[in-house]
Amino acid sequence: MQRRVTEQTCKTIREALRAAQAALAPVAGEEAAREARLFFCHALGWDMARLLSRQSDIFPGEYEKMLGEMLARRLAGEPLQYILGEWELMGLPFRVDARALIPRQDTETLVEAALGLIKERGYRTVLDLCCGTGCIGISLAALSGAAVTLADISVDALALARENAEKNGVCARVMETDLFSNITGSFDLIACNPPYLSDADMAALQREVRFEPALALYGGEDGLDFYRRIRTEYAAHLNQRGALLLEVGFGQAAAVCALFGENAYVLRDLCGVERVVAVC
């Protein structure tokens, strides 16, 4: 299949795009056309506007090998974001690879809530717990000027978070820790997207998600282990009038709210899905 795709890409960019879209259809479905365009932009070093305006051009042969390799990786199930090596959250670019979870648009609900609290309450210090790529904390630092600590148990994830802080011009403290075990001091805001997949979720993972680190996915038998630990430890590290924001999995909001009591409430994303539990 890879050979047929690269043979067809010797024609116009439009024809090459159609061939790539057809090749991607089994893994990308309705997203095949969009993924094909993103791969072409990456291979050619063009933005989307340039790609769309030059579809009658001949596809440059020197890029066929790179394109073929990217398509082969995607057809093997690897996530688009890992192949591109970069993905956006809140309009900011983040390096992504198998060291950490891929930033997802779902998480923007938490970031937007955090930005609102920072502005409304004058928060100055933020702990991004289970930071992964650092996308939450770095977004908050870049967009609000808050002083941010990025914390994770994974040394590899923290290395990636450092790269992303530098990429976005953010100065952040980085801490290797198992939740709060090595955290000193307290913060105005604690934001956390912890592992929250259950045994059943892990057994039914999509092929793409299996490329992401299990350490950042698995939250125990019912998916709530990390929320239980956070409940017992967070208060010692939260300043007076501070806030805790937790991203939750589908259908978990009520159970997480129950863990944190009467000061907990749910925030929904733009699709109406219960996405964040706030405690403040």
PyMOL commands that set and color helices and strands:
alter all, ss='L'
color gray80, all
select helices_A, chain A and resi 2-8+13-44+48-53+61-75+80-84+105-121+135-144+155-167+199-203+209-211+214-216+225-237+253-263
alter helices_A, ss='H'
color red, helices_A
select strands_A, chain A and resi 86-89+92-95+125-129+147-152+172-176+187-192+238-247+264-268+274-279
alter strands_A, ss='S'
color yellow, strands_A
deselect
rebuild
show_as cartoon
